[in-house]
Amino acid sequence: MPLSLPRRRLIAAAGSLALTGARPASASAEPRRRVRYPDKTDLILLTDRPPQLETPLHYFRQDLTPNEAYFVRWHLAAIPTRVDSGTFRLVIDGAVTAPLSLSLDQLRREFESVSLVALNQCSGNSRSFFEPRVAGSQWKHGAMGNARWTGVRLRDLLARAGLGAGAVQVGISGLDASPMPTLPKMLKALEIDHANDGEVMVAYAMNGQPLPMLNGFPLRLVVPGWYATYWIKALHHLNVRTEPLHNIWMDVAYRVPNNPNETESEEHLDPDSVPINRFSIHSIFVRPEPDEIMRVAQAYELEGLATDAGEGITGVDVSLDGGRTWTAARLDPEIGRYSWRRWRLTHTPAQAGPYVFKVRATNKRGEQQLTEQWNHGGYARRVIEQTTGMVSA
């Protein structure tokens, strides 16, 4: 049976938003508009063509982000709105000894099913907090989500196809297409050793359900600990390459400074850059939300999330006085190496007035958050974050 995201509903939603003044990604988004797309709850609109929808912060108080609240990020406007699951095939070709064309039924029947909980995060998550402001979609902290992914190991698919001599990369592409001849199709690549590490997955289920159309039905690549630019949606083609891929998506877009401080300035852009890859260490508040009011002498549980590339969060410190002093927060048990880690700290305000809370995380590798960071793409944010509000008597 075909699974579809009805084209008329999608176009009607997008068209009505365009007519009612949806702002471009680089413009201020305050107040931010809530919209409802097919199979989604009310999410925060960044752009309608292609759809970019942000998850409201309160959904992050759940360990697994509900499918209907999971953020949406497409690069190209010509996205799939209908896929026939009976005729769909995943093609594996290039430098292989036995090219494959696999149905969804074959993937489920002929290969071992595996599951893992993993965070998926847009490279530009939290971009709107960079100063000075950078161009691009002005995400707050909601361009991420935690889910239980189920599918097959990419390694097993490559073994069935048989890697040929000289294989160096696996090219990855989906069913989305470019509406403009001057903009190439979205095509990314992983080094062959990474693609073959046993953790990279071709997923067909998300939190126990088929992938939502807007999140990549029927298949998407899951690259644990790496930014979402590699998590290709509506995956349909894996091409084993004997030469490195060179295109706008690898050589121009999604590149970060190749320096220990992970920073550059508007006046001095780093001439040495690399394609974005593993997650930076980061932590945020999910409670209290910005401008939330607390009460004097009433205990309140501060709560948030710490994320990294899978090394493991070892500690989270919270400052209740704008960064002058720090207190260790409690960590919830791990729910997966590549999941976020929840932290909590009980606080009882002693007096009324404004507050500025800050949070910073540390992992087993000794990585910590930075006091300052800027890069021209607004990528891989790693700055100590804060939330502000008032304590009422």
Order of alpha helices (4+ residues) and beta strands (2+ residues): beta-alpha-beta-beta-beta-beta-beta-beta-beta-alpha-beta-beta-alpha-beta-beta-alpha-beta-beta-beta-beta-alpha-beta-beta-beta-beta-beta-beta-beta-beta-beta-beta-beta
